[in-house]
């Protein structure tokens, strides 16, 4: 299968999909413009696509359906960043609530506070603003997003000609009726979190007895309903050995999951100060993605952020919005550059892009950047509500500078 996924005068981009291989290529006198993008893509993907549909394919749930208008917007964004250094908030994650039934040991939303959650109208307006700036991927997260009664309405509001929608859930409320409601609302990708292929370990890690069984039933309902289903697995040194990973692959494949998306754990939120993956851990997971022979798509998402591929997305391709409207470059960088209730998203994005940390080419993820740790994380008081205002960080830095002069 050869799909034409992007076309401008002098340049045509294709994806060639065979049984367990996906390759990007270009044709035309301006092919050199997209050469680097294709090379990065081909260096990243090494297995079967997540799903082949009548009107195209999901190579991975990380990207929109190809071909489609959202994917065209993705390609345009990559060309603009590569050629002109102009970045847009391509992927927008909205933490629609801080409420959650779980008590996960690695919760990255831990400390994110706020009393008055964004209303339906406020979130819908923010979605529209995001699409105006070029977003092609809108993700509803939390907390637990299914605790919002208006979640189907929020999904339905997205202009499907511009962006795809994703819900990231703990799976506890995925009844057959609820999943059907998400499908009718137009949800593209349902992402269910797992922390182990072993029920007792997953339930203990999440603090909810019986959750693994609920996740299993929810995935079955979603697959039956025709949703694209992704399992998100946050890999740590404790759960990423080959035996565990192969058992996880078997489990996901048996349920009809389209993609197993592996991200790495960060020393933030409740996991602050704890072990993270070593280089050998990462290489083992990348190699597994390249060599596994299941029909399921296995994607090492953390590898996409490798500086040799696309680098850290925070403040370059991503924005996260707290339940009360604060805009952060990433969930792992709990610094607010403005609130959408007070400032237009476009102006907040400009403020992020002008910041020294996000102007430079990323060598590592922002959360691990020594400059960010020294100039931002260390400035946040231990008892502060998160996200912490960038203005307050700058005030602390000025006071410290004056004290040194004295």
C-alpha positions, -999 to +999 in steps of 0.1 A: +000+000+000+014+034-011-004+064+003+001+100-009+002+119+025+014+154+015+015+174-016+027+209-025+041+222-058+074+204-063+070+180-034+050+148-028+054+127+003+044+090+005+041+063+031+046+028+019+030+002+041+037-035+038+030-063+063+053-052+091+071-022+077+063+014+071+086+037+051+084+074+042+096+087+009+093+118-013+092+127-050+097+160-069+124+187-073+118+200-038+121+166-021+152+178-002+129+200+019+114+169+035+144+146+035+153+151+071+117+145+082+116+112+063+149+101+077+137+108+112+105+090+106+122+059+091+147+058+119+119+058+145+093+034+130+103-002+126+072-024+130+036-028+118+012+001+117-013+005+145-043+001+122-052+000+085-086+014+078-107+018+046-097+055+043-060+052+054-039+041+082-028+050+117+009+043+116+009+051+153-016+068+175+010+094+181+002+108+146-031+115+128-046+091+102-027+091+069-037+106+046-059+132+062-061+170+067-048+167+103-017+148+090-012+175+063-012+200+092+015+179+109+037+179+078+033+216+074+043+221+110+074+200+105+085+219+074+080+252+092+101+242+121+128+226+100+131+254+074+123+285+094+126+276+131+089+284+136+071+262+161+034+258+168+016+240+196+009+209+175-002+186+203-024+200+231-032+181+263-061+194+284-062+182+320-100+185+322-100+176+359-077+169+388-101+143+403-091+107+401-101+074+417-066+060+417-036+067+439-008+059+414+027+058+428+040+077+397+012+103+394+026+132+374-005+153+382+004+152+419+005+187+433-015+202+404-042+221+423-070+245+417-106+249+428-127+259+399-123+236+369-126+250+334-162+251+322-174+233+290-175+266+272-140+276+283-125+243+272-143+245+238-130+280+233-095+268+241-098+240+216-108+265+189-078+287+198-055+257+197-067+247+162-062+283+150-026+280+160-021+248+141-028+220+166-037+186+150-039+165+181-061+172+211-058+150+242-081+149+272-063+139+303-064+144+341-067+133+368-093+110+352-111+127+323-140+103+323-151+118+355-162+149+335-198+145+325-192+167+294-163+147+280-183+134+250-194+170+243-158+182+244-148+154+220-176+163+196-166+199+196-133+193+179-132+201+142-123+167+128-110+182+096-082+198+117-073+175+146-078+140+160-089+134+196-075+112+223-087+103+258-061+090+283-079+070+310-073+046+339-101+024+324-122+022+355-154+036+339-152+020+305-185+002+304-199-009+271-224+020+271-198+046+279-174+034+252-203+035+227-210+071+238-173+081+232-175+065+198-206+084+188-189+116+200-162+110+174-133+099+196-103+088+175-080+071+200-087+057+234-056+053+255-058+031+286-030+032+311-014+000+324+015-004+348+020-042+347+007-072+328+002-088+362-032-079+378-020-078+414+009-056+407-011-032+385-039-029+411-014-024+440+005+003+420-027+022+412-042+016+447-075+002+433-084-035+438-099-050+407-088-023+384-069-047+361-101-066+354-119-033+347-092-023+322-095-057+305-132-054+301-130-017+290-104-026+263-127-054+250-156-030+248-136-003+230-122-028+204-157-041+198-170-006+193-144+001+166-122+026+185-085+027+179-072+014+213-037+022+227-022+009+259+001+034+275+028+018+296+052+039+317+084+020+319+105+021+351+135+001+361+111-022+381+087-031+353+107-031+320+126-064+320+121-085+289+100-112+305+075-086+318+075-068+284+069-099+264+040-109+288+026-074+283+028-078+245+010-111+247-017-096+269-023-066+246-022-086+214-048-111+228-072-082+235-069-067+200-051-036+212-038-016+182-007-001+198+014-005+229+029+029+236+059+028+259+070+060+277+096+064+303+090+073+339+102+108+351+115+118+385+085+142+389+052+143+407+050+114+432+080+098+416+104+126+425+137+114+437+132+078+425+149+057+399+144+063+362+155+042+332+192+038+325+206+041+290+207+002+288+171+001+299+161+024+270+181+006+245+166-027+255+131-013+250+140+003+216+155-030+205+123-049+215+102-025+194+125-032+164+125-070+168+092-081+183+071-102+159+036-097+171+010-080+149+005-052+174+023-019+169+050-014+197+062+021+199+090+034+222+076+069+225+104+082+246+127+075+217+108+100+195+122+127+219+158+117+212+177+148+201+187+130+169+150+126+160+127+154+172+140+163+206+121+174+236+086+185+227+080+208+257+073+244+246+082+235+211+054+211+200+035+206+232+014+225+256-004+212+287-033+230+303-042+225+340-078+219+351-080+256+360-065+270+328-028+274+335-006+267+305+026+246+309+051+237+283+048+201+294+032+181+323+068+175+336+076+213+337+051+225+363+056+262+355+026+283+343+033+308+315-002+322+318-039+313+323-063+311+294-090+328+316-068+359+315-045+357+285-050+345+249-033+312+241-014+329+212+002+354+236+010+326+261+027+306+234+048+336+224+059+339+260+069+303+262+088+305+229+107+335+240+120+318+271+157+308+270+150+272+278+126+267+249+144+288+223+174+266+222+177+233+204+169+206+230+197+182+239+177+165+266+141+167+280+134+200+298+127+182+331+163+169+331+179+201+318+204+215+344+193+251+334+156+243+341+164+225+373+186+254+386+166+284+374+130+270+377+125+238+397+148+249+426+130+283+427+096+267+434+088+266+472+083+231+485+048+238+498+037+258+466+006+249+446+014+237+411+018+248+384+039+277+398+037+311+380+066+321+358+062+356+371+068+344+407+098+324+396+113+355+380+106+376+411+125+350+432+154+351+408+156+389+409+155+389+447+183+363+448+203+384+423+199+415+444+209+397+476+241+385+459+249+421+450+244+432+486 
